[in-house]
Amino acid sequence: MQQKALYYEEKQLHARNGLVILFLNIILMIASIPAIVFGSIMTAKDSNTVYIGILLIIVGILYLCVIDWIIFLGIKILKPNEALVLTLFGKYHGTLKGEGIFFVNPFCSATNPSVENQQESTVSAEVGVSGNVSVKTAKTKNKKISLKAMTLNNEKQKVNDQLGNPIIIGIAVIWKVTNTAKAVFNVDNYQEFLSIQCDSALRNIVRLYPYDVSEGGDEKSLRGSSQEIAENLKKEIQQRVEIAGLTVMEARITHLAYAPEIAAVMLQRQQASAIIDARKMIVEGAVSMVDMALSKLGEENIVQLDEERKAQMVSNLMIVLCGNKDPQPVVNSGSIY
């Protein structure tokens, strides 16, 4: 029995047109007033019709005071992308979907544990602050379930990556309810359930990747493989919330940074790596320029240089091209020998 309760399937109700029932109920309410008056006249006028008059009075009063209000309880109004999960004497009766006015069994009650738990926590907080139960001011909230796409943005959390570096990461998840029966009956609060499962899935995914790729490496990282990380994160969360009847439409990393205790060190490391890459590019460019200069001088026969002079020229050009500061030229007005 417990295993069966974990796999509730949604059963959609095909309710009657509530607008017709509403108008008919209003007409009968109005008609019950003349019935009471006419019954009173019949009771007082003729003894032969006293029983009919009493019957009209009883029916009119009964309908006006009891029946019409019971019928009003069965009138449900839904907006687009809203649903009502209805229970009848504790059993799942069905889910009402669509937009408009519907009429269902008046004895059915709507249930939404996420709203009920939130309302109870609000009442408990107010009672705890005031110390008096009589000042409960929690409003009765709507128990309709929204079928719209919603966004969950949990607080940023500190997680260790594959290399053990602490990082601060945050995600945003776009989700919606697709199976209202599972969302209501399989978990206590499907919104809190989703939030917890998102945090757990995020920790599992982050532990599989480093924050950044090491020099010369081709492995995937949190910073460089954001698309793949998002897809893996979406799949991980979807597997966890399947039991709650939720569908994860998208999961994206919204914040990614090193933890404050190592942020300064990692910044120096990135700066050093950037300087090395820049120097490497400068040296490669300087070597190609020096080679081009020597080749041009030799091809055009502008000047003949021995190996020693070539080495001195290469040294001077490399200093000029690779130096951090602008060189101060020294003009030799005499012979180069």
C-alpha positions as a Markdown table, in Angstrom:
| # | Residue | x | y | z |
|---|---|---|---|---|
| 1 | Met | 0.0 | 0.0 | 0.0 |
| 2 | Gln | 2.8 | 2.3 | 0.8 |
| 3 | Gln | 4.5 | 1.5 | -2.5 |
| 4 | Lys | 1.3 | 2.4 | -4.4 |
| 5 | Ala | 1.1 | 5.8 | -2.7 |
| 6 | Leu | 4.4 | 6.8 | -4.3 |
| 7 | Tyr | 3.0 | 6.6 | -7.8 |
| 8 | Tyr | -0.2 | 8.7 | -8.0 |
| 9 | Glu | -1.2 | 9.4 | -11.5 |
| 10 | Glu | -3.2 | 12.5 | -12.4 |
| 11 | Lys | -6.9 | 12.0 | -13.2 |
| 12 | Gln | -8.5 | 15.0 | -14.9 |
| 13 | Leu | -12.1 | 15.8 | -14.0 |
| 14 | His | -14.6 | 16.6 | -16.6 |
| 15 | Ala | -16.8 | 19.0 | -14.7 |
| 16 | Arg | -20.1 | 20.5 | -15.6 |
| 17 | Asn | -20.6 | 24.0 | -16.8 |
| 18 | Gly | -20.7 | 26.0 | -13.6 |
| 19 | Leu | -22.2 | 29.1 | -15.2 |
| 20 | Val | -25.5 | 27.3 | -15.9 |
| 21 | Ile | -25.6 | 25.8 | -12.4 |
| 22 | Leu | -24.9 | 29.2 | -10.9 |
| 23 | Phe | -27.7 | 30.9 | -12.8 |
| 24 | Leu | -30.1 | 28.1 | -12.0 |
| 25 | Asn | -29.2 | 28.2 | -8.3 |
| 26 | Ile | -29.8 | 32.0 | -8.2 |
| 27 | Ile | -33.2 | 31.6 | -9.9 |
| 28 | Leu | -34.2 | 28.9 | -7.4 |
| 29 | Met | -33.0 | 31.1 | -4.5 |
| 30 | Ile | -35.3 | 33.9 | -5.8 |
| 31 | Ala | -38.1 | 31.4 | -6.3 |
| 32 | Ser | -37.9 | 30.1 | -2.8 |
| 33 | Ile | -38.9 | 33.5 | -1.4 |
| 34 | Pro | -42.4 | 33.5 | -3.1 |
| 35 | Ala | -42.7 | 29.8 | -2.2 |
| 36 | Ile | -42.4 | 30.7 | 1.5 |
| 37 | Val | -44.8 | 33.6 | 1.1 |
| 38 | Phe | -47.3 | 31.5 | -0.9 |
| 39 | Gly | -47.0 | 28.6 | 1.6 |
| 40 | Ser | -47.8 | 31.0 | 4.5 |
| 41 | Ile | -50.9 | 32.3 | 2.7 |
| 42 | Met | -52.1 | 28.8 | 2.0 |
| 43 | Thr | -51.6 | 27.7 | 5.6 |
| 44 | Ala | -53.6 | 30.7 | 6.9 |
| 45 | Lys | -56.3 | 30.7 | 4.3 |
| 46 | Asp | -57.6 | 27.1 | 4.0 |
| 47 | Ser | -57.2 | 24.1 | 6.3 |
| 48 | Asn | -57.4 | 21.8 | 3.3 |
| 49 | Thr | -54.1 | 23.2 | 1.9 |
| 50 | Val | -52.3 | 23.6 | 5.2 |
| 51 | Tyr | -50.0 | 20.6 | 4.6 |
| 52 | Ile | -49.1 | 21.9 | 1.1 |
| 53 | Gly | -48.4 | 25.3 | 2.6 |
| 54 | Ile | -46.2 | 23.8 | 5.3 |
| 55 | Leu | -44.3 | 21.8 | 2.7 |
| 56 | Leu | -43.7 | 24.8 | 0.6 |
| 57 | Ile | -42.4 | 26.8 | 3.6 |
| 58 | Ile | -40.1 | 23.9 | 4.6 |
| 59 | Val | -38.7 | 23.4 | 1.1 |
| 60 | Gly | -38.3 | 27.2 | 0.6 |
| 61 | Ile | -36.5 | 27.7 | 3.9 |
| 62 | Leu | -34.4 | 24.6 | 3.5 |
| 63 | Tyr | -33.3 | 25.6 | 0.0 |
| 64 | Leu | -32.7 | 29.2 | 0.9 |
| 65 | Cys | -30.7 | 28.5 | 4.1 |
| 66 | Val | -28.9 | 25.2 | 3.3 |
| 67 | Ile | -29.1 | 23.8 | -0.2 |
| 68 | Asp | -28.1 | 26.9 | -2.2 |
| 69 | Trp | -24.9 | 27.4 | 0.0 |
| 70 | Ile | -23.9 | 23.8 | -0.6 |
| 71 | Ile | -24.3 | 24.3 | -4.4 |
| 72 | Phe | -22.2 | 27.5 | -4.1 |
| 73 | Leu | -19.4 | 25.4 | -2.6 |
| 74 | Gly | -19.3 | 23.3 | -5.8 |
| 75 | Ile | -18.7 | 26.3 | -8.0 |
| 76 | Lys | -15.0 | 26.6 | -8.9 |
| 77 | Ile | -13.4 | 29.4 | -10.9 |
| 78 | Leu | -10.0 | 28.8 | -12.6 |
| 79 | Lys | -7.8 | 31.2 | -14.5 |
| 80 | Pro | -5.5 | 30.1 | -17.4 |
| 81 | Asn | -2.7 | 27.7 | -16.3 |
| 82 | Glu | -4.3 | 26.9 | -12.9 |
| 83 | Ala | -5.4 | 23.6 | -11.4 |
| 84 | Leu | -7.3 | 22.3 | -8.4 |
| 85 | Val | -6.5 | 18.9 | -6.8 |
| 86 | Leu | -9.7 | 17.7 | -5.2 |
| 87 | Thr | -10.2 | 15.1 | -2.5 |
| 88 | Leu | -13.5 | 13.5 | -1.5 |
| 89 | Phe | -13.6 | 12.3 | 2.1 |
| 90 | Gly | -9.9 | 11.9 | 2.2 |
| 91 | Lys | -9.5 | 10.1 | -1.2 |
| 92 | Tyr | -8.1 | 11.6 | -4.4 |
| 93 | His | -11.1 | 12.6 | -6.5 |
| 94 | Gly | -9.4 | 14.2 | -9.5 |
| 95 | Thr | -7.7 | 17.3 | -10.9 |
| 96 | Leu | -9.7 | 20.2 | -12.3 |
| 97 | Lys | -8.0 | 22.0 | -15.2 |
| 98 | Gly | -8.9 | 24.6 | -17.7 |
| 99 | Glu | -10.2 | 28.1 | -17.5 |
| 100 | Gly | -13.7 | 29.3 | -16.6 |
| 101 | Ile | -16.5 | 28.4 | -14.1 |
| 102 | Phe | -17.0 | 24.7 | -13.2 |
| 103 | Phe | -19.3 | 22.8 | -11.0 |
| 104 | Val | -17.9 | 19.8 | -9.0 |
| 105 | Asn | -19.1 | 17.7 | -6.1 |
| 106 | Pro | -19.8 | 20.3 | -3.3 |
| 107 | Phe | -18.3 | 17.9 | -0.8 |
| 108 | Cys | -14.9 | 17.9 | -2.5 |
| 109 | Ser | -12.2 | 19.9 | -0.9 |
| 110 | Ala | -9.1 | 21.4 | -2.6 |
| 111 | Thr | -5.7 | 20.5 | -1.2 |
| 112 | Asn | -2.3 | 22.0 | -1.6 |
| 113 | Pro | 0.2 | 21.0 | 1.1 |
| 114 | Ser | 2.8 | 23.7 | 0.1 |
| 115 | Val | 0.3 | 26.5 | 0.8 |
| 116 | Glu | -1.1 | 24.7 | 3.9 |
| 117 | Asn | 2.4 | 24.3 | 5.4 |
| 118 | Gln | 3.3 | 27.9 | 4.6 |
| 119 | Gln | 0.1 | 29.1 | 6.3 |
| 120 | Glu | 0.8 | 27.0 | 9.4 |
| 121 | Ser | 4.3 | 28.3 | 9.7 |
| 122 | Thr | 3.0 | 31.9 | 9.4 |
| 123 | Val | 0.5 | 31.3 | 12.2 |
| 124 | Ser | 3.1 | 29.7 | 14.4 |
| 125 | Ala | 5.5 | 32.6 | 13.9 |
| 126 | Glu | 2.8 | 35.2 | 14.8 |
| 127 | Val | 1.7 | 33.2 | 17.9 |
| 128 | Gly | 5.3 | 32.9 | 19.0 |
| 129 | Val | 6.0 | 36.6 | 18.7 |
| 130 | Ser | 2.8 | 37.7 | 20.4 |
| 131 | Gly | 2.4 | 34.9 | 22.9 |
| 132 | Asn | -1.4 | 34.9 | 22.4 |
| 133 | Val | -3.2 | 32.4 | 20.2 |
| 134 | Ser | -6.2 | 34.8 | 19.7 |
| 135 | Val | -4.2 | 37.2 | 17.5 |
| 136 | Lys | -3.7 | 34.8 | 14.6 |
| 137 | Thr | -4.0 | 36.9 | 11.4 |
| 138 | Ala | -2.9 | 34.5 | 8.7 |
| 139 | Lys | -5.1 | 34.8 | 5.7 |
| 140 | Thr | -6.6 | 31.8 | 4.0 |
| 141 | Lys | -4.5 | 31.4 | 0.9 |
| 142 | Asn | -5.5 | 30.1 | -2.5 |
| 143 | Lys | -5.1 | 26.4 | -2.8 |
| 144 | Lys | -4.9 | 26.5 | -6.6 |
| 145 | Ile | -1.8 | 25.0 | -8.2 |
| 146 | Ser | 0.0 | 27.1 | -10.8 |
| 147 | Leu | 0.9 | 25.4 | -14.0 |
| 148 | Lys | 3.0 | 28.3 | -15.2 |
| 149 | Ala | 6.7 | 28.2 | -15.8 |
| 150 | Met | 8.4 | 29.4 | -12.6 |
| 151 | Thr | 11.9 | 30.4 | -11.6 |
| 152 | Leu | 13.7 | 29.1 | -8.5 |
| 153 | Asn | 16.8 | 31.1 | -7.5 |
| 154 | Asn | 18.4 | 29.5 | -4.4 |
| 155 | Glu | 20.9 | 31.3 | -2.3 |
| 156 | Lys | 24.6 | 31.0 | -3.3 |
| 157 | Gln | 26.4 | 28.2 | -1.6 |
| 158 | Lys | 30.0 | 27.3 | -1.1 |
| 159 | Val | 31.1 | 24.0 | -2.8 |
| 160 | Asn | 34.5 | 22.4 | -3.4 |
| 161 | Asp | 35.3 | 21.7 | -7.0 |
| 162 | Gln | 37.2 | 18.7 | -8.4 |
| 163 | Leu | 40.5 | 20.0 | -7.2 |
| 164 | Gly | 39.2 | 20.8 | -3.7 |
| 165 | Asn | 39.1 | 24.6 | -4.2 |
| 166 | Pro | 36.2 | 26.3 | -2.4 |
| 167 | Ile | 34.0 | 28.2 | -4.8 |
| 168 | Ile | 30.8 | 30.2 | -4.5 |
| 169 | Ile | 28.2 | 29.2 | -7.0 |
| 170 | Gly | 24.5 | 29.9 | -7.6 |
| 171 | Ile | 22.0 | 28.6 | -10.1 |
| 172 | Ala | 18.6 | 29.5 | -11.5 |
| 173 | Val | 16.1 | 26.8 | -12.4 |
| 174 | Ile | 13.0 | 27.2 | -14.6 |
| 175 | Trp | 10.4 | 24.6 | -13.8 |
| 176 | Lys | 6.7 | 23.9 | -13.8 |
| 177 | Val | 4.2 | 21.4 | -12.4 |
| 178 | Thr | 3.2 | 18.7 | -14.9 |
| 179 | Asn | 1.6 | 16.1 | -12.7 |
| 180 | Thr | -0.5 | 17.7 | -9.9 |
| 181 | Ala | -1.3 | 14.4 | -8.2 |
| 182 | Lys | 2.4 | 13.6 | -7.7 |
| 183 | Ala | 3.2 | 17.1 | -6.6 |
| 184 | Val | 0.5 | 17.1 | -3.9 |
| 185 | Phe | 0.5 | 13.5 | -2.6 |
| 186 | Asn | 4.0 | 12.2 | -3.2 |
| 187 | Val | 5.9 | 14.9 | -1.3 |
| 188 | Asp | 5.1 | 17.1 | 1.6 |
| 189 | Asn | 6.0 | 20.5 | -0.1 |
| 190 | Tyr | 7.0 | 20.3 | -3.7 |
| 191 | Gln | 8.6 | 23.8 | -3.7 |
| 192 | Glu | 10.8 | 23.0 | -0.8 |
| 193 | Phe | 11.5 | 19.6 | -2.2 |
| 194 | Leu | 12.7 | 21.1 | -5.5 |
| 195 | Ser | 14.9 | 23.6 | -3.7 |
| 196 | Ile | 16.6 | 20.9 | -1.6 |
| 197 | Gln | 17.1 | 18.7 | -4.6 |
| 198 | Cys | 18.6 | 21.6 | -6.6 |
| 199 | Asp | 21.2 | 22.2 | -3.9 |
| 200 | Ser | 22.1 | 18.5 | -3.7 |
| 201 | Ala | 22.4 | 18.1 | -7.5 |
| 202 | Leu | 24.5 | 21.2 | -7.8 |
| 203 | Arg | 27.0 | 19.9 | -5.2 |
| 204 | Asn | 27.3 | 16.6 | -7.1 |
| 205 | Ile | 27.9 | 18.2 | -10.4 |
| 206 | Val | 30.4 | 20.8 | -9.2 |
| 207 | Arg | 32.5 | 18.0 | -7.6 |
| 208 | Leu | 33.1 | 16.5 | -11.0 |
| 209 | Tyr | 34.7 | 19.5 | -12.7 |
| 210 | Pro | 37.5 | 22.0 | -11.8 |
| 211 | Tyr | 36.8 | 25.7 | -11.7 |
| 212 | Asp | 39.2 | 26.4 | -14.6 |
| 213 | Val | 41.3 | 24.4 | -17.0 |
| 214 | Ser | 45.0 | 24.1 | -16.1 |
| 215 | Glu | 47.7 | 25.3 | -18.5 |
| 216 | Gly | 47.8 | 23.1 | -21.6 |
| 217 | Gly | 44.9 | 21.0 | -20.4 |
| 218 | Asp | 41.9 | 20.2 | -22.5 |
| 219 | Glu | 39.5 | 18.9 | -19.7 |
| 220 | Lys | 36.2 | 20.5 | -19.2 |
| 221 | Ser | 35.7 | 23.1 | -16.5 |
| 222 | Leu | 32.9 | 25.0 | -14.7 |
| 223 | Arg | 33.9 | 28.3 | -16.3 |
| 224 | Gly | 34.6 | 27.0 | -19.8 |
| 225 | Ser | 31.9 | 24.4 | -20.3 |
| 226 | Ser | 28.9 | 26.2 | -19.1 |
| 227 | Gln | 26.5 | 24.7 | -21.7 |
| 228 | Glu | 27.4 | 21.1 | -20.9 |
| 229 | Ile | 27.3 | 21.8 | -17.1 |
| 230 | Ala | 23.8 | 23.3 | -17.6 |
| 231 | Glu | 22.6 | 20.2 | -19.4 |
| 232 | Asn | 24.1 | 17.8 | -16.9 |
| 233 | Leu | 22.6 | 19.8 | -14.1 |
| 234 | Lys | 19.2 | 19.8 | -15.7 |
| 235 | Lys | 19.3 | 16.0 | -16.1 |
| 236 | Glu | 20.4 | 15.5 | -12.5 |
| 237 | Ile | 17.7 | 17.7 | -11.1 |
| 238 | Gln | 15.0 | 16.2 | -13.3 |
| 239 | Gln | 15.8 | 12.7 | -12.1 |
| 240 | Arg | 15.5 | 13.8 | -8.5 |
| 241 | Val | 12.2 | 15.6 | -8.9 |
| 242 | Glu | 10.4 | 13.1 | -11.2 |
| 243 | Ile | 8.6 | 11.6 | -8.2 |
| 244 | Ala | 7.1 | 15.1 | -7.4 |
| 245 | Gly | 5.6 | 15.5 | -10.9 |
| 246 | Leu | 7.8 | 18.5 | -11.8 |
| 247 | Thr | 9.5 | 19.2 | -15.1 |
| 248 | Val | 12.8 | 21.1 | -15.2 |
| 249 | Met | 12.9 | 23.3 | -18.3 |
| 250 | Glu | 16.2 | 24.9 | -17.8 |
| 251 | Ala | 19.0 | 25.1 | -15.3 |
| 252 | Arg | 21.7 | 27.8 | -15.5 |
| 253 | Ile | 24.7 | 28.9 | -13.4 |
| 254 | Thr | 24.1 | 32.5 | -12.4 |
| 255 | His | 27.1 | 33.1 | -10.2 |
| 256 | Leu | 30.5 | 31.5 | -10.2 |
| 257 | Ala | 33.5 | 32.8 | -8.2 |
| 258 | Tyr | 36.3 | 31.6 | -5.9 |
| 259 | Ala | 35.6 | 31.7 | -2.2 |
| 260 | Pro | 36.9 | 34.9 | -0.5 |
| 261 | Glu | 39.7 | 33.0 | 1.4 |
| 262 | Ile | 41.4 | 32.0 | -1.8 |
| 263 | Ala | 40.2 | 34.6 | -4.2 |
| 264 | Ala | 43.3 | 36.8 | -3.9 |
| 265 | Val | 45.7 | 33.9 | -4.4 |
| 266 | Met | 43.8 | 32.7 | -7.5 |
| 267 | Leu | 43.7 | 36.2 | -8.9 |
| 268 | Gln | 47.5 | 36.4 | -8.7 |
| 269 | Arg | 47.7 | 33.0 | -10.4 |
| 270 | Gln | 45.5 | 34.2 | -13.2 |
| 271 | Gln | 47.5 | 37.4 | -13.5 |
| 272 | Ala | 50.8 | 35.4 | -13.7 |
| 273 | Ser | 49.3 | 33.1 | -16.3 |
| 274 | Ala | 48.2 | 36.1 | -18.3 |
| 275 | Ile | 51.7 | 37.6 | -18.1 |
| 276 | Ile | 53.3 | 34.4 | -19.2 |
| 277 | Asp | 51.0 | 34.1 | -22.2 |
| 278 | Ala | 51.6 | 37.7 | -23.2 |
| 279 | Arg | 55.4 | 37.3 | -22.9 |
| 280 | Lys | 55.3 | 34.2 | -25.0 |
| 281 | Met | 53.5 | 36.0 | -27.7 |
| 282 | Ile | 55.9 | 38.9 | -27.6 |
| 283 | Val | 58.9 | 36.6 | -27.8 |
| 284 | Glu | 57.5 | 34.7 | -30.7 |
| 285 | Gly | 56.7 | 38.0 | -32.6 |
| 286 | Ala | 60.2 | 39.4 | -31.8 |
| 287 | Val | 62.0 | 36.3 | -33.1 |
| 288 | Ser | 60.0 | 36.4 | -36.4 |
| 289 | Met | 60.8 | 40.1 | -36.8 |
| 290 | Val | 64.5 | 39.6 | -36.2 |
| 291 | Asp | 64.6 | 36.7 | -38.6 |
| 292 | Met | 62.8 | 38.8 | -41.2 |
| 293 | Ala | 65.3 | 41.8 | -40.6 |
| 294 | Leu | 68.4 | 39.5 | -41.1 |
| 295 | Ser | 66.9 | 37.9 | -44.2 |
| 296 | Lys | 66.1 | 41.2 | -45.8 |
| 297 | Leu | 69.5 | 42.6 | -45.1 |
| 298 | Gly | 71.1 | 39.5 | -46.6 |
| 299 | Glu | 68.9 | 39.4 | -49.7 |
| 300 | Glu | 69.3 | 43.1 | -50.5 |
| 301 | Asn | 73.1 | 43.1 | -49.8 |
| 302 | Ile | 72.7 | 46.3 | -47.8 |
| 303 | Val | 75.4 | 45.3 | -45.3 |
| 304 | Gln | 77.6 | 42.3 | -44.7 |
| 305 | Leu | 77.7 | 41.2 | -41.1 |
| 306 | Asp | 79.8 | 38.4 | -39.6 |
| 307 | Glu | 78.4 | 36.1 | -37.0 |
| 308 | Glu | 79.5 | 38.2 | -34.1 |
| 309 | Arg | 77.8 | 41.3 | -35.5 |
| 310 | Lys | 74.7 | 39.3 | -36.3 |
| 311 | Ala | 74.6 | 38.1 | -32.7 |
| 312 | Gln | 75.0 | 41.6 | -31.4 |
| 313 | Met | 72.3 | 42.9 | -33.7 |
| 314 | Val | 69.9 | 40.1 | -32.6 |
| 315 | Ser | 70.6 | 40.9 | -29.0 |
| 316 | Asn | 69.9 | 44.6 | -29.5 |
| 317 | Leu | 66.7 | 43.9 | -31.5 |
| 318 | Met | 65.4 | 41.4 | -28.9 |
| 319 | Ile | 66.0 | 43.9 | -26.1 |
| 320 | Val | 64.2 | 46.6 | -28.0 |
| 321 | Leu | 61.2 | 44.4 | -28.9 |
| 322 | Cys | 60.9 | 42.5 | -25.7 |
| 323 | Gly | 61.6 | 45.3 | -23.2 |
| 324 | Asn | 59.0 | 46.7 | -20.8 |
| 325 | Lys | 60.1 | 50.3 | -21.4 |
| 326 | Asp | 60.9 | 52.3 | -24.5 |
| 327 | Pro | 64.6 | 52.0 | -25.3 |
| 328 | Gln | 67.0 | 55.0 | -25.3 |
| 329 | Pro | 68.9 | 54.9 | -28.6 |
| 330 | Val | 72.6 | 55.6 | -28.7 |
| 331 | Val | 73.8 | 56.9 | -32.1 |
| 332 | Asn | 77.3 | 55.7 | -33.2 |
| 333 | Ser | 78.7 | 58.4 | -35.5 |
| 334 | Gly | 82.0 | 56.5 | -36.0 |
| 335 | Ser | 82.8 | 53.1 | -37.5 |
| 336 | Ile | 81.0 | 50.0 | -36.4 |
| 337 | Tyr | 84.3 | 48.2 | -36.0 |
